[in-house]
């Protein structure tokens, strides 16, 4: 799906690799907060992290690149992402544990 062209966007990202036990979720949350994004991040299954973020499409591009790189100690082997319609449901960016 193509990147949205309106003022607000939403991206849904899955990354796989060595992304658990290396501070990956905290890195994603910190990056999102620094960029002024709202949404969440969580571990999913084995060696996979999922995140949804809303904000300006240009900022979401930077967020995507940061998530695909990860923190020192992580190794991202693969990523999938989709642009979605923003729902405005988030007030902050949080780490989810479910």
Backbone as a ProteinNet text record, in pm:
[ID]
protein_1_A
[PRIMARY]
XXXXXXXXXXXXXXXXXXXXXXXXXXXXXXXXXXXXXXXXXXXXXXXXXXXXXXXXXXXXXXXXXXXXXXXXXXXXXXXXXXXXXXXXXXXXXXXXXX
[TERTIARY]
84.5	0	88.7	47.7	126.2	114.1	214.9	216.1	102.1	34.5	-73.4	-19	-104.3	-60.2	-122.7	-212.4	-274.3	-187.2	-230.9	-148.4	-117	-204.2	-182.9	-175.8	-86.7	-70.2	-64.3	-66.9	-58.8	21.3	116.7	198	194.4	185.3	181.3	303.4	394.8	523.9	545	595.9	645.3	793.4	875.3	1016.2	1050.4	1141.4	1186.4	1338.1	1389.8	1533.5	1564	1681.6	1717.5	1661.8	1532.2	1461.5	1394.2	1422.1	1370.3	1486.7	1475	1581.7	1698.5	1680.3	1788.5	1742.9	1631.1	1581	1511.5	1464.8	1405.2	1277.1	1187.7	1062.1	1088.2	1180.8	1214.2	1272.9	1355.1	1411.9	1301.7	1206.9	1096.8	1012.9	982.5	903.5	978.2	1104.2	1183.9	1187.7	1210.2	1215.4	1081.8	972.1	839.4	809.7	843.8	819.7	903.1	1029.6	1116.4	1060.9	996.2	942	799.8	742.1	607.6	497	522.3	423.8	342.4	226.4	141.6	122.9	101.5	78.5	127.3	177	225.4	324.8	394.2	487.6	472.6	488.2	479.9	557.1	596.9	654.4	541.7	570.3	472.8	546.3	499.3	559.8	707.5	781.3	923.5	1003.5	1085.9	1174.3	1100.3	986.1	911.4	854.2	859.2	802.3	705.1	592.8	490.4	473.6	455.3	430.8	334.3	252.2	163.4	191	205.8	231.1	149	107.6	34.9	106.4	105.8	167.7	178.9	263.4	277.7	351.7	312.9	378.1	529.4	578.1	722.5	794.4	734.5	793.2	784.6	675.4	661.3	767	808.3	918.8	1046.2	1077.6	1195.7	1180.4	1060.8	1032.5	1054.3	1003.5	1020.6	1167.7	1246.9	1390.1	1457.7	1419.5	1477.3	1438	1312.6	1265.6	1335	1356.3	1425.1	1571.8	1629.1	1768.8	1777.5	1693.7	1692.4	1806.4	1807.1	1912.7	2039.2	2145.9	2269.8	2239.8	2288.2	2264.2	2150.4	2067.5	1959.1	2006.7	1936.9	1963.3	1828.5	1790	1664.1	1691.3	1627.6	1645.4	1541.1	1426.2	1321	1219.3	1145.4	1039.8	928.8	808.1	689.6	619.6	562.1	485.7	372.9	268.8	154.6	116.1	82.5	23.6	-124.9	-179.6	-320.4	-386.7	-516.8	-591.7	-578.3	-532.9	-519.1	-656.5	-663	-788.4	-790.4	-673.6	-666.3	-700.9	-680	-720.2	-615.7	-494.3	-386.3	-360	-327.2	-292	-143.2	-74.2	68.7	125.3	252.6	314	352.8	301.6	322.5	378.7	439.7	481.9	365.7	321.4	214	275	213.4	265.2	166.5	84.6	-11.1	-20.3
-118	0	123.9	223.1	346.3	427.8	508.2	596.7	698.2	727.4	826	965.6	1047.9	1180.9	1289.6	1253.4	1355	1385.2	1476.3	1526.2	1423.5	1328.2	1227.4	1090.4	1008.5	874.1	772.3	646.3	535.6	426.1	372	262.4	146.3	26.6	-97.6	-178.5	-203.3	-264.2	-391.8	-495.5	-616.6	-629.8	-655.9	-685	-819.1	-891.9	-1020.3	-1019.5	-1106.5	-1118.3	-1123.5	-1075.1	-1068.1	-934.9	-937.5	-815.5	-829.5	-938.8	-955.7	-976	-913.8	-924	-830.6	-734	-640.7	-495.2	-472.5	-335.7	-279.2	-366.8	-321.2	-240.9	-290.8	-219.1	-82.6	-75.1	53.7	148.9	96.9	177.7	233	146.9	189.4	296.2	273.6	371.9	505.3	501.3	623.8	698.9	626.2	688	752.6	681.9	734.7	861	859.1	976	1094	1069.3	1176	1236.2	1153.6	1199.8	1255.5	1245.9	1298	1208.9	1078.2	983.4	922.2	871.3	798.2	657.3	562.1	423.8	327.3	212.6	111.5	16.6	-59.5	-163.1	-281.8	-404.1	-524.6	-639.5	-735.2	-859.7	-946.5	-1019	-1110.9	-1240.7	-1349.4	-1477.7	-1482.3	-1556.2	-1576.9	-1487.8	-1400.4	-1312.3	-1220.2	-1169.9	-1075.6	-964.5	-842.7	-726.1	-659.6	-613.1	-544.3	-403.8	-306.6	-170.2	-101.4	-14.8	72.3	214.2	304.9	444.3	535.2	648.1	750.1	884	960	1091.6	1137.2	1235.6	1283.3	1176.8	1161.1	1060.5	1077.6	1201.4	1223.6	1174.4	1198.4	1152	1000.5	943.5	797.7	731.1	796.2	744.2	730.8	833.3	828.5	718.3	706	602.3	463	441.2	312.6	277.8	372.3	346.1	313.4	384.4	356.4	217.4	180.2	48.6	-60.9	-38.8	-138.8	-154.2	-53.6	-59.2	-116.3	-65.1	-112.3	-56.9	-91	-44.2	-128.1	-78.9	-156.2	-287.4	-396.8	-527.4	-603.3	-533.8	-599.3	-633.8	-726.3	-759.6	-782	-692.1	-705	-784.9	-901.3	-987.2	-960.3	-909.1	-883.3	-787	-723.5	-632.9	-631.3	-612	-592.6	-470.3	-390.5	-276.3	-246	-184.6	-139.8	-0.6	83.3	213.2	189.4	247.2	229.8	366.2	364.3	487.2	522.6	643.4	681.6	690.7	639	637.9	740.5	793.7	891.3	835.1	705.2	638.9	646.3	690.7	689.6	829.3	836.1	963.4	971.7	859.6	851.8	730.4	701.4	580.7	490.3	368.7	280.5	144.4	79.7	-60.3	-145.3	-237.7	-329.4	-464.3	-531.2	-660.3	-772.2	-757.3	-861.5	-868.5
0	0	0	-72.1	-81.8	46.5	68.5	185.2	173.4	285.7	280.7	247.7	189.4	151.6	237.2	329.6	413.7	535.3	618	727.6	834.4	853.6	956.4	891.3	943.6	890.2	1002	964.3	1059.4	991.9	1065.5	1013.1	1111.2	1056.9	1134.8	1091	1185	1152.1	1233.4	1167.4	1233.1	1198.9	1299.7	1274.3	1338.3	1274.4	1326.2	1335.7	1421.1	1440.7	1588.9	1624.3	1766.3	1818.7	1850.2	1888.7	2025.5	2094.2	2229.2	2324.6	2441.7	2541.1	2514.2	2423.8	2389.3	2402.1	2468.2	2485.7	2363.5	2276.8	2151.6	2174.8	2258.6	2283.2	2345.7	2440.2	2502.3	2398.5	2308.1	2199.9	2109.9	2072.9	1986.2	2056.1	2184.5	2258.7	2267.7	2302.4	2314.6	2180.6	2073.5	1941.1	1906.5	1931.6	1901.6	1982.2	2110.3	2195.5	2146.9	2114.1	2062.9	1933.4	1852.4	1724.9	1738.1	1857.5	1879.7	1827.6	1820	1770.1	1883.6	1851.4	1946	1893	1985.2	1944.7	2049.8	2005.2	2099.3	2032.4	2117.1	2072.6	2166.7	2113.8	2197.1	2132.9	2216.6	2167.3	2114.4	2007.8	1949.1	1917.2	1973.7	1940.5	1973.5	1893.2	1915.2	1821.1	1878.6	1801	1704.6	1749.8	1666.5	1753.2	1701	1768.3	1671.4	1726	1648.1	1703.7	1616.6	1659.9	1565.3	1622	1545.6	1592.3	1496.7	1531.5	1441	1498.9	1423	1437.3	1328.6	1325.3	1182	1156.9	1019.1	936.6	810.5	726.3	716	713.2	704.2	829.7	945.6	1071.7	1079.9	1031.8	1032.1	944.7	837.3	755	839	918.4	1006.1	1110.5	1165.4	1264.7	1203.9	1084	1016.5	1000.9	957.1	939.9	1073.2	1179.5	1310.9	1359.4	1341.8	1385.3	1305.6	1177.5	1095.1	1132.5	1197.8	1242.6	1383	1473.8	1612.2	1694.1	1822.7	1912.2	1896.7	1955.1	1960	2031.7	1980.2	2040	1973.4	1897.7	1824.3	1684.3	1622.9	1482.5	1414.9	1329.3	1255.8	1129.4	1119.8	1002.5	894.8	936.7	839.5	895.4	804.7	848.9	745.6	795.7	713.7	766.3	678.6	726.6	629.7	684	605	648.9	552.3	582.5	603.9	708.8	741.5	760.1	769.5	794.4	941.9	975.6	1116.7	1183.5	1305.9	1380.7	1492.7	1528.7	1636.4	1772.5	1790.5	1914.3	2026	1996.3	2093.9	2148.4	2276.4	2341.2	2369.8	2369.9	2400.7	2328.7	2352.8	2295.1	2411.3	2412.2	2526.7	2484.2	2582	2566.1	2617.6	2535	2574.1	2608	2701.8	2749.3	2720.3	2619.7	2580.9	2429.9
[MASK]
++++++++++++++++++++++++++++++++++++++++++++++++++++++++++++++++++++++++++++++++++++++++++++++++++

